[in-house]
C-alpha cells in the first residue's frame, strides 16, 4: 500500500504542469491574441494610416467584426463611443498599436492591485484638488483685499 501510494503521488506530480510551462502558455496565448487583434485592426483601418478612427471603430463594433473578438478577450463593450473615448487621448483617432495594447491590458476582471491603485490615485487627486482650492481661495482673498484697498485710497483722494 505504501509503495502504491508513493507511485500514485509521483505520477500525480508528473501529471501536473509546472509553473514555468503554465506561464509560457499564458504568454504564448496572450501574444497570439495580440497578433490576431493587431491584424484585425489593420484590416479595419480603411485608409491604412495606422490609426483607428471613432467611425471605423464604431462601424466594426456595430457589425460585430471587432465586438465578438473583443468578447473572446473578456471585453464586453456595450457603449462603443464611451469605450473609444476612454482609450483616445487625441480626439478622434487612436494608433492601432496603442489600441491593441490597451485592449489586452483591459481584458479580464479587475484585480485587487488595480482597485488599490485606483483608490490611491483618487486620494492623491483629492489632496491635489484640496491644495488647489486653498491656493485659489487665498489668491481671491488677496485680490479682494487689493480691490478694497484701492477703492478706499481712491475715495480718500
Buried (B, 14 or more C-beta within 10 A) or exposed (E): EEEEEEEEEEEEEEEEEEEEEEEEEEEEEEEEBBEBBBEBBEEBBEEEEEBBBBEBBBBBBEEEBBBEBBEEBEBEBEEBEEBBEEBBEEEEBBBBEBBBBBBBEBBEEEEEEEEEEEEEEEEEEEEEEEEEEEEEEEEEEEEEEEEEEEEEEEEEE
